[in-house]
Amino acid sequence: MDLIDFDDLTDDEDFLDLIALFLKEKKVFRPRVTHFLRWSDEEFFDRFRLSKETVQFILNLIKPAISNLTNRNHGVNAELMLLTTLRYYATGSFLNVCGDFSGLHKSTVSRIINKVSRAIASLKNNYIYMVKDEDEERRVKRRMFGISGFPNCIGAINCTHIRLQSSGGDQSQIFRNRRGFFSLNVQTISDADLKIRNIVVRWPGSTDDATIFHNSNIKTRFESGEFRRSVLVGDEGYILKNYLLTPLKNPKIECEYEFNECLIQTWKVAGRCYRVWKRRFPVLAKGLRIKLSSVEAIVVATAVLHNIACNMNEKVPEVDANTALKIEQQQFHYDIAEYSENKTAREPFISYFQRALDTI
């Protein structure tokens, strides 16, 4: 290698050429977009499924938890982190597609989605809860009664399947559900405003609804008498309890038919809640192509965002026909006839409907 004679460097251009010999190739950073400024209100909603106002509200809640301590090395700011995560929830796209949208590498996108999802999920106790006091309990029951006249109902319980990619390994088959795809079976309790009042996210898709409820904390809370005379309504997949009412399998008289009709109409809010939740965040219907360890945080985070959207009176986004079909395919119905029934649990309610009919 020839030695460089520094005496021959007579101008700036020669000096710069020398520097270039010793410097590595400069790293190229992808351009990053300021999405709040780039898109109109309608365009922003179409891309992120929430309005600018709601996204700014969420950003203020989680910014301290997700912000980088320094801007060195072109660090990603909290705003872009949140919008990248919302873009993933809104599309269910591959990580590199979301990265191209935000000017980030897919490995960075993966870390951001995990970090932001956990920050949002940490707000669960503030936005997902049954009732805080007796006044709220009465308000919830009045709203549920307004659906179809079913008394003392505090919520509708059901389960929905969240599609997953196969986790691989010997245990992967426990996530395969009755319809043949891999999923988590997620239990929720919904109210008349389609808000999620309780959520359980840890059971594989092969687990039936009754097993999830039997092992849930909410069952213990009802059995301890925390909610007094309030009841849940469910379908035939649940075991009849004093606090969990299911339809009669073979109604015979008018008041029994009336009991069934009002219960079923009230219970249907659970299905409507799932449709709105998944229309807001289609990743839940299209499938989570991400590590299983991050899935629970994502599901809880989208539930928190759904309740915030309900509080903010956000409109329900449109979805394409393929996504709508996938949402419907994830609604299962279990009929577990072999479970014994506590038939006396229905009697006060059937008597209530008999008295209502007698007054007509």
C-alpha positions in Angstrom: 0.0 0.0 0.0 1.4 3.4 -1.0 2.0 5.9 1.7 0.1 9.2 1.6 2.2 12.3 1.4 0.4 14.9 3.5 2.4 17.6 1.9 0.6 17.0 -1.4 -2.8 17.8 0.2 -3.1 21.3 -1.2 -6.8 21.9 -1.1 -10.0 21.0 0.8 -11.1 18.5 -1.8 -7.9 16.4 -1.3 -8.4 16.5 2.4 -11.9 15.3 2.1 -10.8 12.4 -0.1 -8.4 11.4 2.6 -11.1 11.4 5.3 -13.3 9.2 3.1 -10.6 6.5 3.1 -10.9 6.1 6.8 -14.6 6.5 7.4 -17.0 3.7 7.0 -20.0 4.1 4.8 -22.4 6.5 6.4 -25.6 4.9 7.6 -28.7 5.9 5.7 -31.8 6.7 7.8 -35.2 6.2 6.3 -37.3 9.4 6.0 -39.9 9.6 8.8 -43.3 11.1 8.3 -45.2 13.4 10.7 -48.6 11.7 10.3 -50.6 14.2 12.3 -49.6 16.9 9.8 -49.6 14.8 6.6 -53.1 13.4 6.7 -56.5 15.1 6.9 -58.8 14.0 9.7 -60.6 11.5 7.5 -57.4 10.1 6.0 -55.9 9.8 9.5 -58.9 7.9 10.8 -58.8 5.5 7.8 -55.2 4.7 8.5 -55.2 4.4 12.3 -58.9 3.6 13.1 -59.0 6.4 15.7 -59.4 10.2 15.4 -56.5 12.6 16.0 -58.1 13.8 19.2 -58.3 10.2 20.6 -54.8 9.3 19.5 -53.4 12.5 21.2 -55.3 11.6 24.4 -53.8 8.1 24.4 -50.3 9.5 23.6 -50.5 11.8 26.7 -51.4 8.8 28.8 -48.5 6.6 27.7 -45.8 9.0 26.6 -43.8 8.9 29.9 -43.7 5.1 29.7 -42.5 4.8 26.1 -40.4 7.9 25.4 -36.6 7.4 24.9 -34.3 9.1 27.4 -32.3 10.6 24.5 -32.6 11.5 20.9 -29.2 10.0 20.0 -28.9 7.8 16.9 -32.2 9.2 15.5 -34.3 7.6 18.3 -38.0 7.1 17.5 -40.2 9.6 19.3 -43.3 8.5 21.3 -45.7 9.8 18.7 -44.3 7.7 15.9 -44.1 4.7 18.2 -47.8 4.9 19.0 -48.8 5.5 15.4 -46.7 2.6 14.1 -48.4 0.3 16.7 -51.9 1.6 15.7 -51.0 1.0 12.1 -50.2 -2.6 12.9 -53.5 -3.0 14.8 -55.4 -1.4 11.9 -53.9 -3.6 9.2 -52.5 -6.8 10.6 -49.7 -6.4 8.0 -46.3 -7.9 8.1 -43.9 -5.9 10.3 -41.8 -4.8 7.3 -44.9 -3.3 5.7 -45.6 -1.3 8.8 -41.9 -0.4 8.9 -42.1 1.0 5.4 -45.1 3.1 6.3 -43.2 4.7 9.2 -39.6 4.6 7.8 -38.5 2.0 10.3 -36.8 -1.4 10.1 -39.0 -4.4 10.9 -36.9 -5.4 13.9 -37.5 -1.9 15.3 -41.2 -2.1 14.6 -41.4 -5.4 16.5 -39.8 -3.9 19.6 -42.0 -0.8 19.3 -45.2 -2.8 19.1 -44.3 -4.9 22.1 -43.3 -1.8 24.1 -46.3 0.3 23.2 -48.8 -2.6 23.6 -47.5 -3.2 27.2 -47.8 0.4 28.0 -51.4 0.6 26.8 -52.2 -2.7 28.5 -50.9 -1.3 31.8 -53.9 1.0 31.7 -56.3 -2.0 32.0 -57.5 -1.3 35.5 -58.4 2.3 34.6 -60.5 1.3 31.6 -61.6 -2.3 32.0 -63.5 -3.0 35.2 -66.9 -4.3 36.2 -68.4 -1.4 38.3 -66.7 1.0 40.7 -69.7 1.6 43.0 -73.4 0.9 43.5 -74.5 4.0 41.5 -72.5 2.7 38.4 -73.9 -0.8 39.0 -77.5 0.6 38.8 -76.7 2.6 35.6 -75.2 -0.4 33.9 -78.3 -2.6 34.9 -80.7 0.1 33.6 -78.8 0.2 30.3 -78.9 -3.6 30.0 -82.6 -3.6 31.0 -83.3 -1.1 28.2 -82.2 -3.7 25.5 -85.0 -6.1 26.0 -86.4 -5.8 29.5 -84.2 -8.4 31.3 -83.9 -7.4 35.0 -80.7 -7.2 37.2 -78.3 -7.9 34.4 -74.9 -6.4 34.8 -73.3 -7.9 31.6 -73.2 -10.4 28.8 -70.5 -13.1 29.0 -69.1 -14.8 25.9 -65.8 -15.9 24.3 -64.2 -15.0 21.0 -61.3 -16.5 19.1 -58.2 -14.4 18.2 -56.4 -15.9 15.3 -52.7 -16.7 15.7 -49.9 -18.1 13.7 -48.7 -21.5 14.8 -46.3 -21.3 17.7 -44.6 -24.6 16.6 -43.4 -27.3 19.0 -45.2 -30.1 20.7 -47.7 -27.8 22.4 -48.9 -26.0 19.3 -51.9 -28.2 18.8 -53.6 -27.0 22.0 -54.1 -23.7 20.2 -55.9 -25.3 17.3 -59.7 -24.7 17.8 -62.8 -26.6 16.5 -62.7 -24.8 13.2 -59.1 -25.9 12.5 -57.1 -22.6 12.9 -54.8 -21.6 15.7 -56.2 -19.1 18.2 -56.6 -17.8 21.7 -60.0 -18.2 23.2 -60.7 -14.8 24.9 -63.5 -14.4 27.5 -65.1 -11.0 28.0 -68.1 -9.5 29.7 -69.8 -6.7 27.7 -72.3 -4.0 28.6 -75.1 -2.3 26.7 -72.7 0.4 25.4 -70.5 -2.4 23.9 -67.7 -1.7 26.4 -65.6 -4.6 27.7 -66.1 -4.8 31.4 -63.9 -7.8 32.1 -61.4 -9.8 30.0 -59.5 -13.1 30.3 -56.6 -13.6 27.8 -54.6 -16.7 28.4 -56.4 -19.8 27.2 -55.6 -21.7 24.0 -58.2 -22.1 21.3 -59.0 -25.7 22.1 -60.4 -24.7 25.6 -64.2 -24.5 25.9 -65.9 -21.4 27.3 -67.2 -23.0 30.5 -63.7 -24.1 31.5 -62.4 -20.6 31.1 -65.1 -19.1 33.3 -64.8 -21.9 35.9 -61.1 -20.9 36.4 -61.6 -17.1 36.2 -61.3 -14.5 38.9 -64.7 -13.0 37.9 -66.4 -16.3 38.9 -64.9 -16.0 42.4 -66.0 -12.4 42.7 -69.6 -13.3 41.8 -69.6 -16.3 44.2 -68.3 -14.2 47.0 -71.4 -11.9 46.6 -69.5 -8.8 45.5 -72.2 -7.9 42.9 -75.1 -8.7 45.2 -78.2 -9.6 43.2 -76.7 -8.7 39.8 -76.5 -11.5 37.2 -74.7 -12.3 34.0 -76.4 -13.7 30.9 -74.7 -16.3 28.7 -75.4 -19.0 26.1 -75.7 -22.8 26.5 -71.9 -23.1 26.7 -72.0 -22.1 30.4 -73.2 -24.0 33.4 -76.4 -22.4 34.9 -75.7 -20.5 38.2 -77.6 -18.2 40.4 -75.6 -15.4 39.0 -75.1 -16.7 35.4 -78.3 -17.4 33.6 -78.6 -19.3 30.3 -81.6 -20.0 28.0 -84.0 -22.8 28.7 -83.4 -25.6 26.2 -87.1 -26.6 26.0 -89.4 -23.8 26.9 -93.0 -24.9 27.2 -95.2 -21.9 28.4 -95.4 -18.3 27.3 -93.4 -16.8 30.2 -90.6 -19.3 29.5 -90.5 -18.2 25.9 -90.5 -14.6 27.0 -87.6 -15.4 29.4 -85.6 -17.0 26.6 -86.3 -14.2 24.1 -85.3 -11.4 26.5 -82.2 -13.2 27.7 -81.0 -14.0 24.2 -81.5 -10.4 22.9 -79.6 -9.1 25.9 -76.8 -11.6 25.5 -76.3 -10.6 21.9 -74.5 -7.4 23.0 -71.5 -9.6 23.5 -71.4 -10.5 19.8 -71.9 -6.9 18.8 -69.1 -5.8 21.0 -66.8 -8.4 19.3 -67.7 -7.2 15.9 -67.0 -3.5 16.7 -63.8 -4.4 18.6 -62.4 -6.3 15.6 -63.6 -3.8 13.1 -61.6 -1.2 14.9 -58.6 -3.4 15.1 -58.6 -5.9 12.2 -55.4 -7.5 13.3 -57.5 -9.5 15.8 -59.5 -11.0 12.9 -56.7 -11.3 10.4 -54.2 -12.9 12.8 -51.3 -12.0 15.0 -48.1 -12.8 13.2 -46.0 -12.1 16.3 -44.4 -14.0 19.1 -46.9 -15.6 21.5 -45.3 -13.8 24.5 -46.5 -10.5 23.0 -50.0 -11.6 22.0 -51.6 -11.2 25.4 -50.4 -7.6 25.7 -51.7 -6.8 22.2 -55.2 -8.2 22.9 -55.5 -6.4 26.2 -54.1 -3.2 24.7 -56.7 -3.2 21.9 -59.5 -3.8 24.5 -58.3 -0.8 26.4 -58.3 1.3 23.2 -61.8 0.0 22.3 -63.1 1.2 25.6 -61.4 4.6 25.2 -62.9 4.8 21.8 -66.4 4.1 23.3 -65.8 6.8 25.9 -64.8 9.3 23.1 -67.8 8.3 20.9 -65.6 7.2 18.0 -67.4 6.0 15.0 -67.0 2.3 13.9 -64.7 1.9 10.9 -65.6 0.1 7.8 -63.9 -3.2 6.9 -63.7 -5.2 3.6 -65.8 -8.2 2.9 -63.0 -10.7 3.6 -62.3 -9.2 7.1 -66.0 -9.2 7.9 -66.2 -12.9 7.0 -63.2 -13.7 9.3 -64.8 -11.8 12.1 -68.0 -13.9 11.8 -65.9 -17.2 11.6 -64.4 -16.4 15.0 -67.8 -16.5 16.7 -68.3 -20.0 18.1 -71.3 -21.6 19.7 -70.9 -24.4 22.3 -73.9 -26.5 23.3 -72.8 -28.6 26.3 -75.9 -30.5 27.2 -74.2 -33.0 29.5 -73.6 -30.3 32.2 -76.1 -30.6 35.1 -78.3 -27.5 35.7 -79.3 -25.6 38.8 -82.8 -25.2 37.4 -84.1 -23.2 40.4 -81.8 -20.3 39.4 -84.2 -19.3 36.6 -87.4 -19.5 38.6 -87.4 -15.9 40.1 -86.9 -14.5 36.6 -89.5 -16.7 34.9 -91.9 -15.7 37.6 -91.0 -12.0 36.9 -91.9 -12.5 33.2 -95.1 -14.3 34.2 -96.2 -11.3 36.3 -95.3 -9.0 33.5 -97.5 -11.0 31.1 -100.3 -11.0 33.6 -100.4 -7.2 33.6 -100.8 -6.9 29.9 
